[in-house]
Amino acid sequence: MTKIKMIIEYDGSHYHGYQKQANAAPTIQAELEDGIQSLTGLKVKLTSAGRTDAGVHALGQVITFTSPASIPPDRWAAALNSVLPGDIRVLESKQVPVDFHPRFDAISKHYRYLIYRGQRGRIFLRRYACIHDGVLDLSLMQEACSLIQGQHNFKAFCSSGSSVKSFERTVYRCSLTEKKDLLYMDIEANGFLYNMVRIIMGSLLEIGSGRMDIGDIEQAFTTGIRDHLGPTAPPQGLYLMGVDYGSRSD
Amino acid sequence: MTKIKMIIEYDGSHYHGYQKQANAAPTIQAELEDGIQSLTGLKVKLTSAGRTDAGVHALGQVITFTSPASIPPDRWAAALNSVLPGDIRVLESKQVPVDFHPRFDAISKHYRYLIYRGQRGRIFLRRYACIHDGVLDLSLMQEACSLIQGQHNFKAFCSSGSSVKSFERTVYRCSLTEKKDLLYMDIEANGFLYNMVRIIMGSLLEIGSGRMDIGDIEQAFTTGIRDHLGPTAPPQGLYLMGVDYGSRSD
């Protein structure tokens, strides 16, 4: 048995998220598992670096599986791409040690959230960015980003339905970049709670619009209460950019 | 009766081109006419600056129609956007003289053809650019662009099935721009023959790949024979950027 690690990109627009569901709803995981099975004739179960919700995209999702197939590790990418739909693509495949785990061995994950503020061409970005009208105070938003950085209790930044035990996470980077009509937030952390990036983004937009104070962020860290924060930003602006394993998967 | 001119953008991915068809196939024109009818209760027939094929996009298509409706000219955009699907959008609406014609009064039209040469993220561009692998000699392609400029007989650059009388067109600008993994051609002319931009682009790619000589372009101008040129580049890279009317529609 060989353990294969793959880096995957996908357009999440037409999927019910990454994770396979009990019903027959199309998911990224189901497409990948079906694709691998069509190549080898064997059922397979994938492990991923993390789930993404319906409409959320990935440029660097990481998955692993074990297979007795004789396909050389680096050829899995091309083989699987030949049977995958056009909105899912394997960027790279290689062999990893059998004890490698794409979630537990991750040092950090990187998400980007994309906002489009222009008028022209917004129909082309309707599935790939959050369209935003109105003035934003970017320096206030940047100040809020620097408050997000560091080790905090992110309980308030978590949608209910999560079953985690600890809400402590360390954000290594949270930055906002403006490029013409695009605005994007990059966030890297040792882990993310459910909807954490989208709640941070929703709160930054509230701060930028003057509907929320920077102090509310600190308040949310202290109290853990979701009500202090902005709404959950829509899924289509969110991209899982990549996962860092240090030297673990080299 | 008021004559209204609108600037429209659309994502052509899911349409059988701009022009309404006898069958019920979805087209941009049909969506716009249905939308206007749903606002006013009256049937309407649009005139456009030009047709675009299935899969071709627009950032600046121009259409006109006359209506007895009391909607103020500049409010048509918002009114129609409220009933249009998400992949068609009116950017601007205004009143024009009753004898204004979006095709006959055009001084020039501007098309852009987009090529993506990167590996990462290509799934997001599969409907919005031509994905190209392999080395391209950009300076040769740029030399070919400058040959395209000027007044020529473009008969060879025209797909069959066209019923035009003259194949003479003047290309005011044909330029190639490289921006990271993107490559795009801008072309402005006083008129375009059927598939002319896509045949020019297909020929430029052949020249850049070393499969066609620059001299073949001049040969094609002289002989009018399609065989001298490259294949018709795929539709999804093509955008109708805008139409210039000089002061005619101000």
Interface residues (C-beta under 8 A of the other chain):
Chain A: E9 Y10 D11 H57 L59 G86 D87 I88 R89 L91 Q119 R120 G121 R122 I123 F124 R126 Y128
Chain B: E9 Y10 D11 H57 L59 G86 D87 I88 R89 L91 Q119 R120 G121 R122 I123 F124 R126 Y128
